[in-house]
Amino acid sequence: MKIVNENKKIHKFLDKLNFKLYLTPTQIRYLALYMYFYFEIYFDGKMTNISKVYFCDKHRSSINRFITKSPWDEEKILKILKSDVIKSIQKIHEKSKNPIELIIDDTLSKKSKPSSKALNTIKGTQFFFSHTDRVTVYGHQILVCILKCGKKEFPFDMILYTKNTSSKIEIALKVIEEVSKLIKVDIFMTDSWYASEKIIKLVKEKNIVFIGALKRNRVIYPKSEMGKSIQISKFISGIKKKFFSLVTVNGTKYYTYRYTGKINGFNNVCIIITYPYGKFGIPGTLRAFITTNTELMTTEILHSYLERWSIEVFIREFKGKLGLNNYQMYNLKGIRRYYIISMLTYYYIISKNTKLSFTNNFNNIHNNVFKNLLNYVYSAPANNKSFGTILKSLHVA
């Protein structure tokens, strides 16, 4: 059985993107090596272990230098990636007529807190509150932006947030501006953190439908309160169950109350207030969702918001397969480059077979890389390579 070397496939992918215009042949070889490493049995997120790849003859110091100091413009590489992503999603949109969605969220990449004697510390690390773990953790907070059409998600950007730079809202505003110049986005989706007045206003100006979650303490102005402001949680506590509608979305039932009217900054939005079936009136289960398109049906709004879950899956795949929790870059340039190489690798994976999921494509590539390794070991004696040479190549001698 003929086994096509995955490293050659990666080079072909990079050639197709015309990276040779911005990278030297040596830099392209390093970039391909980094991408290949994600599928290796040695992969653990720590890029210095790339030197363990069986065909790698580079010292770990030179490998580290490529991502931290080598003179190549990572933002130009990202620009090429974004351009190709836009072309891909535009083709899917034209064929399927599904809406193009921009989804933004953030995630934490935990890091070990360095001792006071540590000579090198990971830049950009801070203490953040983890809503998942309900505790404060030390690490990086990353703003993740993806484009989605139908069932296909594409990486657009991953931006490190620090408390010394722009706020997360300001970063999100810049992303919306950038994307809207490249492609017509139909829907912007996000969680309650990014449902700010500034973001909703910009999205409306771009003629994009905003769909997001709202915090329970958000203020509304219902007619029953004579136009006075009241928090969503306080307002809904006075609404009897008979005024709620029972709807089913993706097989799950919800009690829903529909509010159409004013919030701060906007005179006419639609807010869907929900309780899960069987948990009516339990404060902790109350959820609220907002859209600027008041003509959407309640089920359409809830179903659309559930599409936001795609970014949660995207982040989980990045952490589980591409080492988003395990990388150990010590300077900001290296961290930024790692994000860009990871997104490029994700794009390579999903481009392999558009009919398969990310996980299936990844597993197929991973299996092919393992076959490459077995083929190398099996054919080594025929190529007059001694057992000691083979072990040395595998970095186990």
VEXLOMI-852572 format. One record per residue (C-alpha): residue in three letters; y negated, x, z; residue number from 0. Coordinates in steps of 0.05 Angstrom, whole numbers, plus 32768, in hexadecimal, padded with zeros to 4 digits. Layout:
! residues N
<'ALA'; <Y; X; Z>; NUM>
...
This chain:
! residues 397
<'MET'; <8000; 8000; 8000>; 0>
<'LYS'; <7FBC; 801C; 7FEC>; 1>
<'ILE'; <7F8A; 801E; 8025>; 2>
<'VAL'; <7F41; 8020; 8012>; 3>
<'ASN'; <7F1A; 804C; 8041>; 4>
<'GLU'; <7EE9; 8021; 8069>; 5>
<'ASN'; <7EB7; 805B; 806B>; 6>
<'LYS'; <7EB2; 8058; 801F>; 7>
<'LYS'; <7EA6; 800D; 8022>; 8>
<'ILE'; <7E6D; 8018; 8053>; 9>
<'HIS'; <7E4E; 804C; 8025>; 10>
<'LYS'; <7E54; 801B; 7FEB>; 11>
<'PHE'; <7E31; 7FE6; 8015>; 12>
<'LEU'; <7DF8; 8017; 8026>; 13>
<'ASP'; <7DF1; 802A; 7FDD>; 14>
<'LYS'; <7DEB; 7FE1; 7FCA>; 15>
<'LEU'; <7DB0; 7FDC; 7FFB>; 16>
<'ASN'; <7D8E; 8019; 7FDA>; 17>
<'PHE'; <7D87; 803F; 801B>; 18>
<'LYS'; <7D87; 807F; 7FF2>; 19>
<'LEU'; <7D3E; 8071; 7FE5>; 20>
<'TYR'; <7D2E; 807E; 802F>; 21>
<'LEU'; <7D68; 80A8; 8049>; 22>
<'THR'; <7D83; 80EB; 8034>; 23>
<'PRO'; <7DCE; 80F0; 8021>; 24>
<'THR'; <7DDB; 8110; 8065>; 25>
<'GLN'; <7DB7; 80D9; 808B>; 26>
<'ILE'; <7DDE; 80A4; 8064>; 27>
<'ARG'; <7E1F; 80C6; 8078>; 28>
<'TYR'; <7E09; 80C4; 80C1>; 29>
<'LEU'; <7DF5; 807B; 80BA>; 30>
<'ALA'; <7E39; 8069; 809C>; 31>
<'LEU'; <7E5B; 8090; 80D3>; 32>
<'TYR'; <7E36; 8068; 8108>; 33>
<'MET'; <7E49; 8027; 80E6>; 34>
<'TYR'; <7E92; 803C; 80DF>; 35>
<'PHE'; <7E96; 804D; 8129>; 36>
<'TYR'; <7E8E; 8003; 813C>; 37>
<'PHE'; <7ED4; 7FF7; 8121>; 38>
<'GLU'; <7EF5; 8035; 813E>; 39>
<'ILE'; <7F28; 8034; 8177>; 40>
<'TYR'; <7EF9; 8064; 819C>; 41>
<'PHE'; <7EBE; 8034; 8199>; 42>
<'ASP'; <7EA0; 8026; 81DE>; 43>
<'GLY'; <7E57; 801D; 81CD>; 44>
<'LYS'; <7E47; 8066; 81DE>; 45>
<'MET'; <7E30; 8085; 819D>; 46>
<'THR'; <7E3F; 80CD; 81B2>; 47>
<'ASN'; <7E89; 80BB; 81AC>; 48>
<'ILE'; <7E80; 80B6; 8161>; 49>
<'SER'; <7E97; 80FF; 815F>; 50>
<'LYS'; <7EDD; 80E5; 816F>; 51>
<'VAL'; <7EE4; 80C3; 812B>; 52>
<'TYR'; <7F1D; 80E8; 8109>; 53>
<'PHE'; <7EF5; 80FD; 80CB>; 54>
<'CYS'; <7EB6; 810F; 80F1>; 55>
<'ASP'; <7EA8; 815A; 80F2>; 56>
<'LYS'; <7E63; 8154; 8113>; 57>
<'HIS'; <7E53; 8169; 815A>; 58>
<'ARG'; <7E3D; 8132; 818A>; 59>
<'SER'; <7DF8; 8153; 8190>; 60>
<'SER'; <7DEB; 814C; 8145>; 61>
<'ILE'; <7E04; 8104; 8147>; 62>
<'ASN'; <7DD5; 80F4; 817F>; 63>
<'ARG'; <7D9C; 8117; 815B>; 64>
<'PHE'; <7DA4; 80E8; 811F>; 65>
<'ILE'; <7D94; 80AA; 8148>; 66>
<'THR'; <7D61; 80C8; 8177>; 67>
<'LYS'; <7D39; 80FC; 8150>; 68>
<'SER'; <7D4C; 80FF; 8107>; 69>
<'PRO'; <7D0F; 80F2; 80DA>; 70>
<'TRP'; <7D22; 80B0; 80B9>; 71>
<'ASP'; <7CFA; 8070; 80BA>; 72>
<'GLU'; <7D25; 803B; 80DD>; 73>
<'GLU'; <7CF2; 8004; 80CF>; 74>
<'LYS'; <7CF9; 800E; 8084>; 75>
<'ILE'; <7D45; 8007; 808C>; 76>
<'LEU'; <7D3A; 7FC7; 80B3>; 77>
<'LYS'; <7D0A; 7FAE; 807D>; 78>
<'ILE'; <7D40; 7FB8; 8049>; 79>
<'LEU'; <7D73; 7F94; 8075>; 80>
<'LYS'; <7D43; 7F59; 8080>; 81>
<'SER'; <7D35; 7F54; 8036>; 82>
<'ASP'; <7D7F; 7F50; 8025>; 83>
<'VAL'; <7D8B; 7F1E; 805E>; 84>
<'ILE'; <7D54; 7EF2; 8041>; 85>
<'LYS'; <7D75; 7EF4; 7FFC>; 86>
<'SER'; <7DB9; 7EE3; 8019>; 87>
<'ILE'; <7DA1; 7EA8; 8042>; 88>
<'GLN'; <7D76; 7E8E; 8008>; 89>
<'LYS'; <7DB4; 7E8C; 7FDC>; 90>
<'ILE'; <7DDA; 7E65; 8010>; 91>
<'HIS'; <7DA0; 7E35; 8019>; 92>
<'GLU'; <7D99; 7E29; 7FCE>; 93>
<'LYS'; <7DE4; 7E1B; 7FC8>; 94>
<'SER'; <7DEF; 7DF1; 8007>; 95>
<'LYS'; <7DAA; 7DD2; 8011>; 96>
<'ASN'; <7DB3; 7DDD; 805C>; 97>
<'PRO'; <7D73; 7DEB; 8082>; 98>
<'ILE'; <7D5F; 7E33; 8091>; 99>
<'GLU'; <7D59; 7E3D; 80DC>; 100>
<'LEU'; <7D36; 7E74; 8104>; 101>
<'ILE'; <7D53; 7E7C; 814A>; 102>
<'ILE'; <7D37; 7EA8; 8180>; 103>
<'ASP'; <7D53; 7EB9; 81C4>; 104>
<'ASP'; <7D58; 7EF4; 81F3>; 105>
<'THR'; <7D90; 7F17; 8217>; 106>
<'LEU'; <7D9B; 7F4D; 824B>; 107>
<'SER'; <7DC0; 7F8E; 8240>; 108>
<'LYS'; <7DD2; 7FA8; 8285>; 109>
<'LYS'; <7DCB; 7FF1; 8296>; 110>
<'SER'; <7DDD; 801A; 82D3>; 111>
<'LYS'; <7DA1; 8029; 82FF>; 112>
<'PRO'; <7D97; 8075; 82FD>; 113>
<'SER'; <7D96; 809E; 833D>; 114>
<'SER'; <7D55; 80BF; 8353>; 115>
<'LYS'; <7D72; 8102; 833D>; 116>
<'ALA'; <7D82; 80ED; 82F6>; 117>
<'LEU'; <7D63; 811B; 82C2>; 118>
<'ASN'; <7D67; 80E8; 8289>; 119>
<'THR'; <7D5C; 809E; 8291>; 120>
<'ILE'; <7D62; 8067; 825D>; 121>
<'LYS'; <7D1D; 8053; 8246>; 122>
<'GLY'; <7D06; 800A; 8246>; 123>
<'THR'; <7D33; 7FF6; 8280>; 124>
<'GLN'; <7D18; 7FC7; 82B5>; 125>
<'PHE'; <7D2E; 7F92; 82E6>; 126>
<'PHE'; <7D37; 7F4D; 82C9>; 127>
<'PHE'; <7D50; 7F0C; 82E4>; 128>
<'SER'; <7D92; 7EF8; 82C3>; 129>
<'HIS'; <7D97; 7EAC; 82BC>; 130>
<'THR'; <7DE1; 7EB5; 82AC>; 131>
<'ASP'; <7DF1; 7EDD; 82EA>; 132>
<'ARG'; <7DBA; 7EBD; 8315>; 133>
<'VAL'; <7DA7; 7F02; 832F>; 134>
<'THR'; <7D76; 7F39; 831D>; 135>
<'VAL'; <7D96; 7F6F; 82F1>; 136>
<'TYR'; <7D80; 7FB3; 82D7>; 137>
<'GLY'; <7D7F; 7FC0; 828C>; 138>
<'HIS'; <7D60; 7FAE; 824A>; 139>
<'GLN'; <7D46; 7F6A; 8234>; 140>
<'ILE'; <7D4E; 7F5F; 81EA>; 141>
<'LEU'; <7D2D; 7F29; 81BF>; 142>
<'VAL'; <7D60; 7F14; 818B>; 143>
<'CYS'; <7D4C; 7EF0; 814A>; 144>
<'ILE'; <7D7D; 7ED4; 8117>; 145>
<'LEU'; <7D78; 7EAA; 80D8>; 146>
<'LYS'; <7DAB; 7E73; 80CE>; 147>
<'CYS'; <7DBF; 7E46; 8094>; 148>
<'GLY'; <7DFA; 7E18; 809D>; 149>
<'LYS'; <7E31; 7E3F; 80C1>; 150>
<'LYS'; <7E16; 7E84; 80AD>; 151>
<'GLU'; <7DEC; 7EAD; 80DD>; 152>
<'PHE'; <7DC7; 7EEC; 80C9>; 153>
<'PRO'; <7DA4; 7F21; 80F5>; 154>
<'PHE'; <7D5A; 7F27; 80EB>; 155>
<'ASP'; <7D41; 7F51; 8124>; 156>
<'MET'; <7D50; 7F6A; 816A>; 157>
<'ILE'; <7D14; 7F80; 8192>; 158>
<'LEU'; <7D13; 7FA3; 81D5>; 159>
<'TYR'; <7CE5; 7F80; 8206>; 160>
<'THR'; <7CC3; 7FA7; 823E>; 161>
<'LYS'; <7C8F; 7F8E; 826F>; 162>
<'ASN'; <7C60; 7FC5; 8256>; 163>
<'THR'; <7C5D; 7FAA; 820E>; 164>
<'SER'; <7C50; 7F67; 81EE>; 165>
<'SER'; <7C6A; 7F29; 8211>; 166>
<'LYS'; <7CA9; 7F07; 81F7>; 167>
<'ILE'; <7C7E; 7ECD; 81DE>; 168>
<'GLU'; <7C52; 7EFE; 81B7>; 169>
<'ILE'; <7C8F; 7F20; 8199>; 170>
<'ALA'; <7CAB; 7EDC; 8185>; 171>
<'LEU'; <7C69; 7EC9; 8164>; 172>
<'LYS'; <7C6B; 7F09; 813A>; 173>
<'VAL'; <7CB2; 7EFA; 8124>; 174>
<'ILE'; <7CA0; 7EB3; 810F>; 175>
<'GLU'; <7C65; 7ECE; 80E7>; 176>
<'GLU'; <7C90; 7F03; 80C6>; 177>
<'VAL'; <7CCA; 7ED5; 80B4>; 178>
<'SER'; <7C9D; 7E9E; 8099>; 179>
<'LYS'; <7C7F; 7ED0; 8067>; 180>
<'LEU'; <7CC4; 7EE1; 804D>; 181>
<'ILE'; <7CE7; 7E9D; 8049>; 182>
<'LYS'; <7CDA; 7E53; 8054>; 183>
<'VAL'; <7CF8; 7E43; 8098>; 184>
<'ASP'; <7D08; 7DFA; 80A4>; 185>
<'ILE'; <7D18; 7DFA; 80EF>; 186>
<'PHE'; <7D06; 7E28; 8128>; 187>
<'MET'; <7D34; 7E23; 8165>; 188>
<'THR'; <7D30; 7E42; 81A9>; 189>
<'ASP'; <7D3C; 7E37; 81F3>; 190>
<'SER'; <7D09; 7E21; 8226>; 191>
<'TRP'; <7CEB; 7E66; 8231>; 192>
<'TYR'; <7CCE; 7E68; 81EA>; 193>
<'ALA'; <7CB8; 7E1E; 81E8>; 194>
<'SER'; <7C71; 7E35; 81F6>; 195>
<'GLU'; <7C32; 7E14; 81DC>; 196>
<'LYS'; <7C21; 7E51; 81B2>; 197>
<'ILE'; <7C65; 7E54; 8190>; 198>
<'ILE'; <7C69; 7E09; 8183>; 199>
<'LYS'; <7C23; 7E0B; 8166>; 200>
<'LEU'; <7C33; 7E44; 8136>; 201>
<'VAL'; <7C74; 7E24; 8121>; 202>
<'LYS'; <7C4F; 7DE3; 8110>; 203>
<'GLU'; <7C1B; 7E0A; 80E9>; 204>
<'LYS'; <7C53; 7E29; 80BF>; 205>
<'ASN'; <7C6E; 7DE3; 80B0>; 206>
<'ILE'; <7CAE; 7DF3; 80D6>; 207>
<'VAL'; <7CD1; 7DC0; 8103>; 208>
<'PHE'; <7CD4; 7DD8; 814B>; 209>
<'ILE'; <7D13; 7DC6; 8173>; 210>
<'GLY'; <7D1C; 7DE3; 81B8>; 211>
<'ALA'; <7D2B; 7DD8; 8201>; 212>
<'LEU'; <7CF7; 7DC8; 8236>; 213>
<'LYS'; <7CF5; 7DD9; 827F>; 214>
<'ARG'; <7CFB; 7D9E; 82AE>; 215>
<'ASN'; <7CB6; 7DAC; 82CB>; 216>
<'ARG'; <7C93; 7DA5; 8288>; 217>
<'VAL'; <7C5A; 7D72; 828A>; 218>
<'ILE'; <7C5A; 7D32; 825F>; 219>
<'TYR'; <7C29; 7CF8; 825B>; 220>
<'PRO'; <7C52; 7CB6; 8258>; 221>
<'LYS'; <7C2E; 7C74; 824F>; 222>
<'SER'; <7C4F; 7C59; 828E>; 223>
<'GLU'; <7C27; 7C8D; 82B5>; 224>
<'MET'; <7BE6; 7C74; 8296>; 225>
<'GLY'; <7BDE; 7CB6; 8270>; 226>
<'LYS'; <7BE3; 7CE1; 82AE>; 227>
<'SER'; <7C0C; 7D20; 82AD>; 228>
<'ILE'; <7C51; 7D22; 82CE>; 229>
<'GLN'; <7C8A; 7D53; 82CD>; 230>
<'ILE'; <7CC7; 7D3F; 82A4>; 231>
<'SER'; <7CF5; 7D42; 82E1>; 232>
<'LYS'; <7CC8; 7D16; 830B>; 233>
<'PHE'; <7CBD; 7CE4; 82D3>; 234>
<'ILE'; <7D06; 7CDC; 82C1>; 235>
<'SER'; <7D1B; 7CD2; 830A>; 236>
<'GLY'; <7CF7; 7C8F; 8308>; 237>
<'ILE'; <7D19; 7C77; 82C9>; 238>
<'LYS'; <7D54; 7C48; 82D3>; 239>
<'LYS'; <7D96; 7C55; 82B1>; 240>
<'LYS'; <7D91; 7C16; 8286>; 241>
<'PHE'; <7D57; 7C36; 8260>; 242>
<'PHE'; <7D83; 7C70; 824A>; 243>
<'SER'; <7DAC; 7C70; 820A>; 244>
<'LEU'; <7DF3; 7C8C; 8208>; 245>
<'VAL'; <7DFE; 7CB9; 81CC>; 246>
<'THR'; <7E36; 7CE7; 81B5>; 247>
<'VAL'; <7E27; 7D2C; 8197>; 248>
<'ASN'; <7E60; 7D59; 8180>; 249>
<'GLY'; <7E91; 7D30; 81AA>; 250>
<'THR'; <7E68; 7D33; 81EA>; 251>
<'LYS'; <7E45; 7CF7; 8208>; 252>
<'TYR'; <7DFE; 7CF8; 8224>; 253>
<'TYR'; <7DCF; 7CC7; 8245>; 254>
<'THR'; <7D8D; 7CD0; 8220>; 255>
<'TYR'; <7D46; 7CB9; 8229>; 256>
<'ARG'; <7D14; 7CC2; 81F0>; 257>
<'TYR'; <7CCB; 7CD2; 81FE>; 258>
<'THR'; <7C9A; 7CD5; 81C4>; 259>
<'GLY'; <7C53; 7CE7; 81D6>; 260>
<'LYS'; <7C26; 7D1D; 81F1>; 261>
<'ILE'; <7C32; 7D60; 8212>; 262>
<'ASN'; <7BFF; 7D95; 8220>; 263>
<'GLY'; <7BE5; 7DAE; 81DD>; 264>
<'PHE'; <7C06; 7D79; 81B3>; 265>
<'ASN'; <7BF9; 7D2E; 81AB>; 266>
<'ASN'; <7C3B; 7D1A; 818C>; 267>
<'VAL'; <7C7F; 7D39; 8199>; 268>
<'CYS'; <7CC3; 7D1D; 81A8>; 269>
<'ILE'; <7CE8; 7D30; 81E7>; 270>
<'ILE'; <7D31; 7D1D; 81F4>; 271>
<'ILE'; <7D44; 7D1D; 823E>; 272>
<'THR'; <7D8E; 7D1E; 824C>; 273>
<'TYR'; <7DC5; 7D1B; 8280>; 274>
<'PRO'; <7E0D; 7D2A; 8270>; 275>
<'TYR'; <7E3B; 7CED; 8271>; 276>
<'GLY'; <7E54; 7CE1; 82B8>; 277>
<'LYS'; <7E1B; 7D0A; 82D8>; 278>
<'PHE'; <7DE1; 7CDA; 82D2>; 279>
<'GLY'; <7DA9; 7CE7; 8303>; 280>
<'ILE'; <7DC3; 7D2B; 831B>; 281>
<'PRO'; <7D84; 7D57; 8318>; 282>
<'GLY'; <7DA7; 7D98; 8306>; 283>
<'THR'; <7DC6; 7D79; 82C8>; 284>
<'LEU'; <7D84; 7D60; 82AB>; 285>
<'ARG'; <7D71; 7D7F; 8268>; 286>
<'ALA'; <7D36; 7D74; 823B>; 287>
<'PHE'; <7D2E; 7D84; 81F1>; 288>
<'ILE'; <7CEF; 7D82; 81C6>; 289>
<'THR'; <7CE0; 7D7C; 817C>; 290>
<'THR'; <7CA1; 7D78; 8154>; 291>
<'ASN'; <7CC4; 7D4A; 8122>; 292>
<'THR'; <7CBF; 7D06; 8144>; 293>
<'GLU'; <7CE5; 7CE3; 810B>; 294>
<'LEU'; <7D27; 7D05; 811C>; 295>
<'MET'; <7D5B; 7CDA; 813D>; 296>
<'THR'; <7D71; 7CEC; 8184>; 297>
<'THR'; <7DB6; 7D02; 816D>; 298>
<'GLU'; <7D96; 7D2D; 8136>; 299>
<'ILE'; <7D6A; 7D51; 8169>; 300>
<'LEU'; <7DA4; 7D5E; 8199>; 301>
<'HIS'; <7DD3; 7D74; 8161>; 302>
<'SER'; <7D9E; 7DA3; 8145>; 303>
<'TYR'; <7D92; 7DC3; 8189>; 304>
<'LEU'; <7DDC; 7DCF; 8190>; 305>
<'GLU'; <7DD6; 7DF9; 8151>; 306>
<'ARG'; <7DAD; 7E29; 817C>; 307>
<'TRP'; <7DEF; 7E3D; 819D>; 308>
<'SER'; <7DFA; 7E69; 8160>; 309>
<'ILE'; <7DCD; 7E9E; 817D>; 310>
<'GLU'; <7DF5; 7E9F; 81BE>; 311>
<'VAL'; <7E34; 7EAC; 8195>; 312>
<'PHE'; <7E0F; 7EE1; 816D>; 313>
<'ILE'; <7DFB; 7F05; 81AD>; 314>
<'ARG'; <7E41; 7EFF; 81CA>; 315>
<'GLU'; <7E5E; 7F1E; 818A>; 316>
<'PHE'; <7E2B; 7F57; 818E>; 317>
<'LYS'; <7E3E; 7F65; 81D6>; 318>
<'GLY'; <7E89; 7F5E; 81CB>; 319>
<'LYS'; <7E90; 7F82; 8188>; 320>
<'LEU'; <7E52; 7FAD; 817E>; 321>
<'GLY'; <7E47; 7FC9; 81C3>; 322>
<'LEU'; <7E05; 7FA7; 81D5>; 323>
<'ASN'; <7E14; 7FAE; 821F>; 324>
<'ASN'; <7E2F; 7FF6; 821C>; 325>
<'TYR'; <7DFE; 8020; 81F3>; 326>
<'GLN'; <7DDD; 805A; 8217>; 327>
<'MET'; <7DA1; 806F; 81EE>; 328>
<'TYR'; <7D6D; 8093; 8218>; 329>
<'ASN'; <7D2F; 808E; 81ED>; 330>
<'LEU'; <7D0D; 8052; 81CD>; 331>
<'LYS'; <7D15; 806B; 8186>; 332>
<'GLY'; <7D60; 8073; 8190>; 333>
<'ILE'; <7D65; 802D; 81AE>; 334>
<'ARG'; <7D3F; 800E; 8174>; 335>
<'ARG'; <7D6A; 8033; 8142>; 336>
<'TYR'; <7DA9; 801C; 8166>; 337>
<'TYR'; <7D93; 7FD3; 8160>; 338>
<'ILE'; <7D85; 7FDC; 8116>; 339>
<'ILE'; <7DC7; 7FFF; 8107>; 340>
<'SER'; <7DEB; 7FC9; 812E>; 341>
<'MET'; <7DCA; 7F91; 8106>; 342>
<'LEU'; <7DDA; 7FB6; 80C6>; 343>
<'THR'; <7E22; 7FBB; 80DC>; 344>
<'TYR'; <7E23; 7F71; 80EE>; 345>
<'TYR'; <7E08; 7F61; 80A8>; 346>
<'TYR'; <7E3D; 7F8E; 8089>; 347>
<'ILE'; <7E74; 7F69; 80AF>; 348>
<'ILE'; <7E5E; 7F23; 809C>; 349>
<'SER'; <7E53; 7F38; 8053>; 350>
<'LYS'; <7E9C; 7F4F; 804C>; 351>
<'ASN'; <7EB6; 7F08; 8041>; 352>
<'THR'; <7E84; 7ED0; 8045>; 353>
<'LYS'; <7EBB; 7E9D; 8050>; 354>
<'LEU'; <7ED2; 7EBE; 8090>; 355>
<'SER'; <7EB1; 7EC0; 80D5>; 356>
<'PHE'; <7E92; 7EFE; 80F3>; 357>
<'THR'; <7ECF; 7F07; 8121>; 358>
<'ASN'; <7F02; 7F00; 80E9>; 359>
<'ASN'; <7EDC; 7F31; 80BD>; 360>
<'PHE'; <7ED4; 7F62; 80F7>; 361>
<'ASN'; <7F1E; 7F5F; 8107>; 362>
<'ASN'; <7F31; 7F6B; 80BE>; 363>
<'ILE'; <7F03; 7FA8; 80BB>; 364>
<'HIS'; <7F1D; 7FC2; 80FE>; 365>
<'ASN'; <7F65; 7FBB; 80E5>; 366>
<'ASN'; <7F53; 7FE0; 80A5>; 367>
<'VAL'; <7F34; 8019; 80CC>; 368>
<'PHE'; <7F73; 801E; 80F6>; 369>
<'LYS'; <7F9C; 8020; 80B6>; 370>
<'ASN'; <7F6E; 8058; 809D>; 371>
<'LEU'; <7F7F; 807F; 80DC>; 372>
<'LEU'; <7FCA; 8073; 80D5>; 373>
<'ASN'; <7FC7; 8086; 808B>; 374>
<'TYR'; <7FA3; 80C7; 809D>; 375>
<'VAL'; <7FD8; 80DA; 80D1>; 376>
<'TYR'; <8012; 80C6; 80A3>; 377>
<'SER'; <7FF8; 80EC; 8067>; 378>
<'ALA'; <7FE1; 812A; 808E>; 379>
<'PRO'; <8024; 8150; 808A>; 380>
<'ALA'; <8027; 8145; 803E>; 381>
<'ASN'; <7FE2; 8165; 803A>; 382>
<'ASN'; <7FFC; 81A2; 8061>; 383>
<'LYS'; <7FD8; 8190; 80A1>; 384>
<'SER'; <7FFB; 81A7; 80E0>; 385>
<'PHE'; <8006; 817C; 811D>; 386>
<'GLY'; <7FD2; 81A4; 8143>; 387>
<'THR'; <7F9F; 8198; 810C>; 388>
<'ILE'; <7FAD; 814D; 810E>; 389>
<'LEU'; <7FA3; 814B; 8159>; 390>
<'LYS'; <7F63; 8173; 8153>; 391>
<'SER'; <7F49; 8143; 811E>; 392>
<'LEU'; <7F58; 8109; 814D>; 393>
<'HIS'; <7F34; 812D; 8186>; 394>
<'VAL'; <7F71; 812C; 81B3>; 395>
<'ALA'; <7F85; 8175; 81AC>; 396>
